[in-house]
Amino acid sequence: LDAIHEVISKHNANGSLLETVRRKTLGELRLSSEASYGVLQRALEEIAHGEEPRSFEEKLEEVRSITIKEVESAVKKYLTRAKAVSVMILPREGN
């Protein structure tokens, strides 16, 4: 968690991290919008969350409008030690 906070604050000044995340998110959005299954899946997720399904253009504008301050706010709200969960995966005994 400390590393995440450090990376965000380091890249806050020049916006490079935000642009990288935007490009990645837009790429995923474009890929999911090319297949009818992806379009249907996203629409169903929005309905399941009580939202109206949005068009590709609306989602595109939403991604483009995100600011570094919004990212920092989300990180501070959701990426906290109190909400962190550690998981350890061990092989079964006898393997």
Wavefront OBJ file of the C-alpha trace (Angstrom):
o trace
v 0.000 0.000 0.000
v 2.809 2.391 0.765
v 4.284 1.718 -2.672
v 0.967 2.510 -4.370
v 0.665 5.799 -2.497
v 4.291 6.647 -3.315
v 3.885 5.942 -7.042
v 0.765 8.092 -7.243
v 2.331 11.030 -5.443
v 5.544 10.764 -7.551
v 3.644 10.829 -10.828
v 1.101 13.412 -9.727
v 3.272 16.312 -10.836
v 3.575 15.347 -14.507
v 0.410 13.283 -14.950
v 2.239 10.362 -16.606
v 0.616 7.731 -14.397
v -2.875 9.077 -15.047
v -2.277 9.046 -18.810
v -0.948 5.480 -18.649
v -4.011 4.334 -16.714
v -6.330 6.176 -19.107
v -4.719 4.516 -22.147
v -5.004 1.079 -20.538
v -8.627 1.637 -19.507
v -9.597 3.011 -22.923
v -7.932 0.023 -24.591
v -9.897 -2.400 -22.411
v -13.093 -0.465 -23.093
v -12.505 -0.585 -26.848
v -11.764 -4.318 -26.776
v -14.861 -5.111 -24.734
v -16.984 -2.957 -27.038
v -15.890 -4.824 -30.163
v -17.443 -8.128 -29.102
v -21.195 -8.326 -28.557
v -20.572 -10.456 -25.469
v -18.491 -7.647 -23.915
v -21.176 -5.043 -24.639
v -23.862 -7.268 -23.133
v -21.740 -8.116 -20.095
v -21.035 -4.447 -19.305
v -24.712 -3.513 -19.753
v -25.756 -6.299 -17.372
v -23.156 -5.183 -14.806
v -24.490 -1.622 -14.953
v -28.097 -2.827 -14.541
v -27.044 -5.074 -11.632
v -25.557 -1.999 -9.918
v -28.809 -0.058 -10.376
v -27.477 2.054 -13.232
v -28.746 2.715 -16.729
v -26.560 1.111 -19.392
v -24.310 3.744 -20.961
v -23.107 4.071 -24.528
v -19.488 3.626 -25.558
v -19.202 7.394 -26.051
v -20.497 8.084 -22.515
v -18.008 5.632 -21.018
v -15.214 7.097 -23.131
v -15.966 10.606 -21.861
v -16.101 9.350 -18.270
v -12.626 7.795 -18.541
v -11.198 10.904 -20.201
v -12.618 13.169 -17.490
v -11.018 11.386 -14.511
v -8.543 13.586 -12.657
v -5.520 12.655 -10.562
v -7.319 14.130 -7.532
v -10.158 11.629 -8.023
v -7.633 8.795 -8.243
v -5.892 9.976 -5.080
v -9.230 10.233 -3.282
v -10.207 6.684 -4.291
v -6.813 5.341 -3.230
v -7.077 7.016 0.176
v -10.628 5.713 0.619
v -10.242 2.117 -0.567
v -6.547 1.183 -0.351
v -6.061 1.328 3.389
v -4.426 -1.051 5.820
v -7.787 -1.567 7.524
v -9.287 -2.883 4.270
v -6.241 -4.882 3.176
v -6.441 -8.662 3.137
v -3.412 -10.946 3.057
v -3.731 -14.333 1.427
v -1.238 -17.183 1.509
v -1.502 -20.142 -0.846
v 0.296 -23.304 0.219
v 0.555 -26.646 -1.535
v -1.612 -29.439 -0.197
v 0.135 -31.757 2.198
v 1.368 -34.886 0.490
v 2.031 -33.213 -2.878
l 1 2 3 4 5 6 7 8 9 10 11 12 13 14 15 16 17 18 19 20 21 22 23 24 25 26 27 28 29 30 31 32 33 34 35 36 37 38 39 40 41 42 43 44 45 46 47 48 49 50 51 52 53 54 55 56 57 58 59 60 61 62 63 64 65 66 67 68 69 70 71 72 73 74 75 76 77 78 79 80 81 82 83 84 85 86 87 88 89 90 91 92 93 94 95
